[in-house]
Amino acid sequence: VVTQHMLYVIMGRSKPIAKRRRVEDEDAEKKAIETLLKVPQEEVEVAAALATRESCQHWPKIEDSTELPTWLSGLGKSREIAAFEVLQKLHETIKEMSTGSWASWSGSEEDPRKRAFGFLPDTLGCNTDIREKLDISTPWTGADTGEERKRNCRAMVILDSTPEGAQQAIEALCQSFADVIPSSSPLRKYLRYSNLVGAQPNLHSGRELLPTHVDHPLKDGFGVIIVTVVIKGSGTILLQDASGEQKQTMQVSQGQAYMLSDKARDSCAHGVLANGGDRESLNLRFGLHDLDHGAEHPLMPSKHVLQHWELEDGNEKR
């Protein structure tokens, strides 16, 4: 069976893994990876998608009436978007501006899955100092010379203006998810248009599976709160806790959005199994860890995320 972690290594992307991972499991996977590296990656990913589809059929499903477990607190369940066409236009605008400069999702130039990063007026991300703080690279160690970060920087586009109604649409989306976060929580203050760091279009480009992963807060997975808008296609969101023992799925369709905050963002891995390879989405990333946003916004340490995971690059951990 091709596991999510094995697929990550084959793709050349580091995957945060639970700190309780057993050494004997790693040894077994190393042997399997050696074999899989001899097989064309596309065939491996097709097998992984099929295995994941079979496996997740047995996971509990999140419905509108489902009471979320503690390990998923902060998850904004999928819901319809009132101004979807406006956000769809924003997605297309960033895509058009990124033509020829897309970054790959995994960091590997061979990965057909693509992404770009748009920065909007009157947001946190329109500040040059903020953008210069971003290290938009995959969280691997190894002997990376910084080329991947350079490629990703070329995929960063700055919008002088946004499609009409985009700011209002994002503000309305924030308001629709505000009830998920307790009013006493400092997290709610981050869920505002002004705290938007980047809008990130994602293209599956023929690949159904985005393996379960945790967005590294100091790398390409920046954002204290992440709202994802499904621009095209449908699929299953895969969710599991840091131990890998608790798992649930959630269905999402075009025109819907869902939110990761609190435990669902920090100590829960997520992935996507699309119904077909033409899926596109738009990540809206709000706030930055380890950044002083001012007295109104308490500092959010990156350790809130990293304490649950360790990063692995091939045979090395850190």
DOFITI-659487 format. One line per field, with one value per residue: residue number from 1; residue in three letters; x, y, z of N, C-alpha, C in turn. Coordinates in steps of 0.1 Angstrom, whole numbers. Layout:
<atoms>
num <- NUM ...;
residu <- ALA ...;
n_c1 <- X ...;
n_c2 <- Y ...;
n_c3 <- Z ...;
ca_c1 <- X ...;
ca_c2 <- Y ...;
ca_c3 <- Z ...;
c_c1 <- X ...;
c_c2 <- Y ...;
c_c3 <- Z ...;
</atoms>
This chain:
<atoms>
num <- 1 2 3 4 5 6 7 8 9 10 11 12 13 14 15 16 17 18 19 20 21 22 23 24 25 26 27 28 29 30 31 32 33 34 35 36 37 38 39 40 41 42 43 44 45 46 47 48 49 50 51 52 53 54 55 56 57 58 59 60 61 62 63 64 65 66 67 68 69 70 71 72 73 74 75 76 77 78 79 80 81 82 83 84 85 86 87 88 89 90 91 92 93 94 95 96 97 98 99 100 101 102 103 104 105 106 107 108 109 110 111 112 113 114 115 116 117 118 119 120 121 122 123 124 125 126 127 128 129 130 131 132 133 134 135 136 137 138 139 140 141 142 143 144 145 146 147 148 149 150 151 152 153 154 155 156 157 158 159 160 161 162 163 164 165 166 167 168 169 170 171 172 173 174 175 176 177 178 179 180 181 182 183 184 185 186 187 188 189 190 191 192 193 194 195 196 197 198 199 200 201 202 203 204 205 206 207 208 209 210 211 212 213 214 215 216 217 218 219 220 221 222 223 224 225 226 227 228 229 230 231 232 233 234 235 236 237 238 239 240 241 242 243 244 245 246 247 248 249 250 251 252 253 254 255 256 257 258 259 260 261 262 263 264 265 266 267 268 269 270 271 272 273 274 275 276 277 278 279 280 281 282 283 284 285 286 287 288 289 290 291 292 293 294 295 296 297 298 299 300 301 302 303 304 305 306 307 308 309 310 311 312 313 314 315 316 317 318;
residu <- VAL VAL THR GLN HIS MET LEU TYR VAL ILE MET GLY ARG SER LYS PRO ILE ALA LYS ARG ARG ARG VAL GLU ASP GLU ASP ALA GLU LYS LYS ALA ILE GLU THR LEU LEU LYS VAL PRO GLN GLU GLU VAL GLU VAL ALA ALA ALA LEU ALA THR ARG GLU SER CYS GLN HIS TRP PRO LYS ILE GLU ASP SER THR GLU LEU PRO THR TRP LEU SER GLY LEU GLY LYS SER ARG GLU ILE ALA ALA PHE GLU VAL LEU GLN LYS LEU HIS GLU THR ILE LYS GLU MET SER THR GLY SER TRP ALA SER TRP SER GLY SER GLU GLU ASP PRO ARG LYS ARG ALA PHE GLY PHE LEU PRO ASP THR LEU GLY CYS ASN THR ASP ILE ARG GLU LYS LEU ASP ILE SER THR PRO TRP THR GLY ALA ASP THR GLY GLU GLU ARG LYS ARG ASN CYS ARG ALA MET VAL ILE LEU ASP SER THR PRO GLU GLY ALA GLN GLN ALA ILE GLU ALA LEU CYS GLN SER PHE ALA ASP VAL ILE PRO SER SER SER PRO LEU ARG LYS TYR LEU ARG TYR SER ASN LEU VAL GLY ALA GLN PRO ASN LEU HIS SER GLY ARG GLU LEU LEU PRO THR HIS VAL ASP HIS PRO LEU LYS ASP GLY PHE GLY VAL ILE ILE VAL THR VAL VAL ILE LYS GLY SER GLY THR ILE LEU LEU GLN ASP ALA SER GLY GLU GLN LYS GLN THR MET GLN VAL SER GLN GLY GLN ALA TYR MET LEU SER ASP LYS ALA ARG ASP SER CYS ALA HIS GLY VAL LEU ALA ASN GLY GLY ASP ARG GLU SER LEU ASN LEU ARG PHE GLY LEU HIS ASP LEU ASP HIS GLY ALA GLU HIS PRO LEU MET PRO SER LYS HIS VAL LEU GLN HIS TRP GLU LEU GLU ASP GLY ASN GLU LYS ARG;
n_c1 <- 8 6 15 6 28 49 44 49 77 86 77 94 89 89 71 53 53 38 51 52 59 70 102 106 85 94 117 106 92 112 124 103 100 124 118 96 106 115 94 73 63 37 22 25 12 -14 -20 -19 -40 -62 -59 -63 -89 -103 -97 -106 -133 -142 -139 -153 -179 -183 -211 -236 -250 -232 -215 -185 -154 -131 -105 -108 -116 -123 -126 -142 -170 -179 -195 -220 -212 -221 -213 -199 -192 -177 -154 -145 -138 -116 -98 -94 -82 -57 -46 -43 -25 -3 6 29 46 41 43 52 31 44 70 87 99 88 63 29 9 -1 5 -1 6 -13 -14 -33 -47 -47 -44 -27 -7 -1 19 52 73 62 58 85 92 82 89 85 87 91 90 116 148 179 200 191 195 182 168 143 128 132 118 92 89 88 62 47 23 13 -15 -28 -53 -85 -109 -142 -160 -146 -133 -155 -167 -148 -148 -174 -173 -155 -171 -191 -179 -172 -186 -176 -154 -148 -161 -144 -119 -86 -81 -103 -100 -81 -94 -101 -105 -84 -63 -56 -31 -22 -37 -42 -42 -48 -41 -50 -44 -47 -41 -55 -51 -41 -18 -23 -13 4 2 31 39 59 68 58 32 20 0 -23 -50 -68 -88 -105 -116 -137 -132 -135 -148 -152 -148 -132 -124 -97 -91 -71 -59 -29 -18 -26 -46 -72 -97 -115 -138 -148 -171 -168 -178 -179 -182 -184 -170 -145 -130 -99 -88 -75 -73 -79 -63 -38 -30 -39 -38 -44 -59 -66 -89 -97 -126 -119 -94 -95 -98 -99 -88 -90 -69 -73 -53 -48 -32 0 22 43 46 44 15 5 -10 -36 -38 -29 3 9 24 46 51 28 18 41 49 35 44 71 96 105 130 137 159 165 157 143;
n_c2 <- -12 22 47 79 93 80 87 114 116 105 124 144 162 174 161 170 150 130 132 109 88 55 39 14 15 34 22 2 16 29 9 2 26 27 8 19 42 34 32 49 82 91 68 58 77 75 50 55 74 57 38 55 64 41 35 58 57 44 61 82 105 140 158 184 183 172 169 183 167 173 175 186 212 245 240 251 241 230 253 271 299 332 352 339 341 365 359 338 353 367 347 339 362 363 340 346 367 352 337 316 317 300 282 249 226 208 215 203 205 188 183 184 198 230 263 298 330 356 391 415 448 470 451 429 416 434 449 456 450 428 409 404 390 365 331 314 284 249 228 214 200 191 198 222 249 273 277 268 285 309 303 302 328 341 334 351 376 410 428 457 466 451 427 440 442 423 427 431 406 389 399 393 365 360 369 349 327 335 327 302 305 312 341 352 344 352 346 353 379 379 371 388 410 429 416 397 379 365 354 324 306 272 245 213 200 175 156 137 135 153 147 140 166 191 225 243 268 287 285 276 272 294 314 321 315 297 299 281 282 265 265 251 219 190 172 152 162 153 145 142 135 144 121 103 85 93 100 117 126 152 164 185 210 228 263 263 268 262 263 264 266 272 241 225 236 237 212 192 172 177 168 164 147 146 146 137 152 179 198 230 255 282 294 314 332 342 364 361 338 343 370 404 418 441 457 449 424 395 379 351 322 302 277 267 252 237 222 198 183 168 175 159 149 129 107 120 138 167;
n_c3 <- 0 -9 12 25 35 22 -4 -3 1 -23 -40 -35 -15 18 46 74 102 128 161 175 159 150 150 137 119 101 90 76 57 43 28 12 -2 -17 -36 -48 -60 -84 -100 -124 -114 -118 -120 -94 -80 -89 -79 -52 -49 -55 -34 -12 -17 -13 14 29 27 49 69 95 85 81 87 83 107 124 154 162 171 198 188 163 167 157 131 103 89 56 35 16 -6 -8 -25 -47 -74 -75 -60 -76 -99 -88 -83 -110 -120 -106 -116 -143 -142 -133 -153 -168 -147 -126 -95 -83 -65 -48 -47 -64 -97 -115 -107 -117 -104 -96 -82 -71 -58 -46 -38 -22 -24 5 24 48 34 13 22 18 35 49 29 23 45 42 36 12 7 4 33 36 45 36 7 -5 -26 -26 -49 -52 -36 -50 -74 -64 -55 -79 -86 -71 -71 -73 -68 -81 -80 -71 -83 -88 -58 -45 -20 -3 -6 6 32 39 38 59 80 79 89 114 136 143 158 192 207 227 219 208 182 165 158 139 116 93 65 63 75 58 43 19 -12 -26 -55 -64 -85 -95 -118 -132 -113 -88 -60 -32 -8 27 49 69 71 70 93 90 65 33 41 53 76 101 102 78 50 26 -7 -29 -61 -85 -94 -73 -42 -15 17 36 69 98 132 151 160 141 145 148 125 99 73 49 27 -2 -25 -57 -53 -26 7 33 66 83 115 148 166 144 124 136 148 133 104 70 38 3 -17 -48 -70 -98 -119 -123 -104 -88 -64 -40 -17 12 32 64 87 104 119 147 143 152 153 164 193 194 184 198 199 179 184 164 174 183 162 153 175 175 155 135 111 81 59 34 47 70 100 116;
ca_c1 <- 0 13 10 7 41 58 42 56 92 88 74 105 84 89 58 53 48 35 63 52 61 78 113 104 77 102 126 98 88 124 125 92 103 134 112 86 113 118 82 70 56 23 16 25 1 -27 -22 -21 -53 -71 -59 -69 -103 -108 -95 -114 -147 -145 -138 -166 -182 -188 -223 -240 -254 -221 -208 -171 -146 -122 -93 -112 -122 -118 -129 -154 -176 -181 -208 -222 -207 -231 -206 -189 -187 -167 -141 -140 -131 -104 -90 -90 -73 -44 -42 -39 -12 7 9 43 54 35 51 46 26 52 84 94 95 81 49 20 0 5 -1 5 3 -17 -14 -43 -46 -53 -43 -14 2 3 30 64 81 55 61 99 94 77 98 75 94 86 98 126 162 187 210 184 203 173 162 128 122 132 107 80 88 83 48 40 18 8 -27 -30 -67 -91 -122 -152 -167 -138 -131 -167 -169 -139 -153 -186 -168 -150 -182 -199 -171 -168 -193 -169 -144 -154 -159 -133 -106 -79 -81 -113 -95 -73 -103 -106 -99 -72 -53 -53 -17 -22 -48 -34 -49 -43 -46 -47 -37 -48 -38 -66 -47 -31 -17 -25 -2 2 8 42 35 70 72 48 19 18 -14 -29 -63 -68 -101 -103 -128 -136 -134 -139 -148 -156 -139 -133 -113 -92 -87 -67 -52 -14 -15 -30 -56 -85 -98 -128 -138 -158 -174 -169 -182 -177 -191 -184 -157 -143 -120 -90 -83 -73 -67 -80 -52 -25 -26 -46 -34 -55 -55 -78 -90 -107 -134 -113 -81 -96 -102 -92 -93 -83 -67 -72 -44 -50 -23 13 28 56 46 37 4 0 -16 -50 -37 -19 12 6 37 46 52 14 17 53 50 28 50 85 97 114 135 143 162 168 146 147;
ca_c2 <- 0 34 56 93 97 75 95 127 114 102 137 153 172 170 161 170 137 130 130 96 79 45 37 3 19 42 13 -6 25 32 -2 4 38 24 1 28 52 28 32 63 88 92 55 57 86 69 39 62 79 46 33 65 64 29 37 69 53 38 71 89 116 152 164 197 181 165 176 180 163 184 176 193 225 255 236 257 231 235 260 278 312 341 360 330 346 375 352 331 363 370 335 339 374 359 330 353 374 343 329 314 318 292 274 236 224 200 220 196 211 178 181 192 206 244 273 311 338 370 400 424 461 473 439 427 411 444 456 451 443 416 399 400 381 352 321 305 273 237 227 203 204 188 207 231 261 284 278 266 298 319 300 305 342 345 331 361 387 421 434 471 467 438 427 447 435 412 430 428 392 383 403 385 351 360 370 337 317 340 319 290 309 318 356 355 339 362 342 359 392 376 367 401 413 437 407 388 379 361 346 314 297 259 237 199 197 161 147 138 135 161 139 147 174 202 237 248 282 296 282 278 270 305 317 317 310 294 296 276 283 255 272 242 205 186 162 149 167 142 151 133 142 143 107 95 75 99 104 121 132 162 166 199 212 241 273 262 271 257 270 257 275 266 228 220 242 235 199 183 171 177 165 165 136 152 137 141 160 193 207 242 261 294 296 328 330 354 365 353 333 349 384 413 425 452 454 444 410 388 371 336 315 291 265 262 242 228 213 186 176 170 175 148 150 116 99 129 145 179;
ca_c3 <- 0 -9 22 22 38 12 -16 -1 -1 -37 -47 -31 -6 32 52 88 107 142 169 181 148 154 142 129 107 92 83 66 46 35 19 2 -10 -26 -47 -55 -68 -97 -108 -128 -103 -121 -117 -80 -74 -93 -69 -39 -49 -54 -21 -3 -19 -6 28 35 27 62 79 98 76 88 81 89 120 131 165 160 183 203 180 152 171 148 117 97 79 42 34 3 -6 -14 -36 -52 -87 -73 -56 -88 -107 -81 -86 -124 -121 -101 -126 -155 -139 -130 -165 -171 -135 -116 -86 -81 -52 -39 -47 -75 -110 -123 -102 -125 -96 -96 -73 -72 -45 -49 -27 -25 -18 18 33 54 23 4 28 13 46 53 19 24 56 38 31 5 2 11 46 36 48 24 1 -13 -28 -26 -62 -51 -31 -61 -83 -57 -55 -92 -86 -63 -79 -65 -75 -79 -77 -70 -90 -81 -48 -39 -6 4 -6 16 45 41 40 72 89 79 97 127 147 146 167 203 207 236 214 200 168 158 154 127 105 87 52 65 80 47 38 5 -19 -33 -64 -65 -96 -94 -131 -136 -102 -79 -46 -24 4 40 53 78 65 79 95 87 51 23 47 62 79 114 98 63 44 12 -15 -40 -74 -96 -91 -59 -36 -1 25 45 82 109 142 150 162 130 149 146 111 94 60 47 13 -6 -39 -63 -47 -11 14 46 73 93 126 161 165 130 117 142 152 124 91 60 24 -6 -27 -58 -79 -110 -117 -128 -93 -85 -52 -36 -2 17 44 73 98 103 132 152 139 161 145 171 206 193 180 205 191 177 182 154 181 184 152 152 187 172 143 132 97 77 45 31 59 81 107 123;
c_c1 <- 9 8 12 22 51 57 49 71 94 86 85 100 84 75 59 46 46 48 63 54 72 90 112 95 85 111 118 95 101 126 115 95 114 128 103 94 117 106 79 60 41 16 15 13 -13 -31 -26 -35 -64 -71 -65 -84 -110 -108 -105 -129 -152 -144 -151 -167 -188 -200 -226 -244 -243 -216 -193 -164 -137 -110 -96 -118 -115 -120 -142 -159 -179 -195 -208 -217 -217 -225 -196 -183 -176 -153 -136 -133 -117 -94 -85 -80 -59 -38 -36 -26 0 11 24 52 48 45 44 41 36 66 92 89 87 66 40 11 7 -2 6 0 0 -18 -23 -41 -53 -53 -29 -3 6 15 43 72 75 59 76 101 90 88 89 83 89 96 107 139 170 196 203 193 195 166 147 121 122 121 94 78 84 68 40 36 11 -3 -28 -44 -73 -104 -132 -159 -159 -136 -143 -170 -161 -144 -165 -183 -163 -161 -190 -192 -168 -174 -186 -159 -150 -151 -147 -119 -100 -79 -91 -109 -86 -82 -109 -98 -85 -60 -50 -38 -16 -34 -41 -42 -41 -49 -41 -40 -36 -45 -49 -62 -37 -30 -19 -12 -6 9 18 40 47 75 61 34 15 3 -19 -42 -63 -82 -99 -117 -126 -141 -140 -138 -153 -147 -142 -121 -110 -86 -82 -58 -37 -10 -18 -41 -70 -86 -113 -127 -149 -159 -174 -171 -179 -187 -191 -170 -157 -131 -112 -85 -81 -67 -68 -69 -39 -21 -34 -41 -46 -50 -68 -77 -101 -114 -130 -102 -82 -99 -93 -97 -85 -82 -66 -65 -44 -40 -10 17 41 57 39 28 -1 -7 -29 -49 -26 -10 8 19 36 47 38 12 29 54 44 35 65 86 108 118 143 146 165 156 152 135;
c_c2 <- 12 44 70 98 92 83 109 126 112 116 147 164 166 171 161 157 138 126 116 85 68 42 25 6 26 32 6 4 29 21 -1 15 35 16 10 38 47 28 47 69 89 79 53 65 81 58 45 67 68 40 42 65 52 30 47 66 48 49 78 102 128 157 177 195 175 174 173 176 174 186 183 207 235 252 243 247 238 241 268 293 321 348 352 336 356 369 344 340 366 359 336 351 370 349 337 361 365 334 328 314 310 284 260 235 217 206 214 202 201 177 190 201 220 253 287 318 352 378 412 437 462 460 438 424 422 452 449 444 430 405 395 391 367 344 311 294 261 234 215 208 201 199 217 244 274 286 277 279 308 316 304 320 348 343 341 372 397 428 448 474 453 438 433 438 424 414 427 413 385 386 395 370 350 360 357 326 322 332 307 293 316 333 360 351 350 359 349 372 391 374 380 403 420 428 396 389 376 353 337 304 284 252 223 194 182 151 148 140 146 154 147 154 184 214 243 263 292 294 285 276 281 308 312 310 308 291 292 276 273 262 263 228 203 176 160 155 156 149 140 140 138 128 98 85 80 104 107 127 143 164 181 200 226 251 272 266 264 264 261 267 266 251 222 225 237 221 188 183 171 174 166 153 141 142 141 150 174 203 219 248 274 295 310 326 343 353 357 349 341 364 393 421 437 447 447 429 403 379 356 329 304 277 259 251 232 219 199 177 177 168 165 151 138 108 107 135 157 184;
c_c3 <- 0 1 18 24 27 -1 -15 -4 -16 -45 -44 -22 9 38 67 93 122 150 174 171 153 145 132 117 97 84 72 54 37 25 8 -7 -21 -38 -55 -64 -82 -106 -112 -117 -105 -117 -101 -74 -78 -82 -56 -38 -48 -40 -10 -4 -12 9 35 35 41 73 82 89 84 80 88 103 129 142 164 172 186 194 167 155 162 134 113 86 66 41 20 5 -14 -27 -43 -65 -86 -69 -68 -97 -101 -84 -101 -127 -117 -111 -138 -153 -136 -142 -168 -158 -123 -108 -85 -67 -42 -38 -58 -88 -118 -118 -111 -117 -94 -86 -75 -60 -49 -37 -30 -18 -4 27 39 43 13 9 24 23 50 42 19 35 52 32 24 -1 9 22 46 41 36 19 -8 -14 -28 -39 -61 -46 -42 -71 -77 -57 -68 -94 -77 -71 -70 -73 -71 -75 -77 -79 -81 -71 -41 -24 2 5 4 30 49 45 55 82 90 87 111 139 151 157 179 203 217 230 206 185 159 152 141 114 100 74 54 70 69 42 23 1 -28 -42 -64 -77 -95 -107 -134 -125 -92 -64 -42 -11 16 44 63 71 74 80 91 72 42 28 56 64 92 111 83 59 30 5 -27 -52 -84 -91 -77 -54 -21 6 35 58 92 119 142 153 150 133 147 132 108 80 59 32 10 -21 -44 -57 -32 -6 27 52 82 102 138 159 151 121 122 144 144 110 81 46 16 -16 -37 -66 -93 -108 -121 -117 -91 -72 -49 -21 2 31 52 85 96 117 135 147 148 152 152 184 205 189 188 196 190 174 172 161 184 174 153 164 185 162 142 117 92 62 42 44 71 87 113 131;
</atoms>
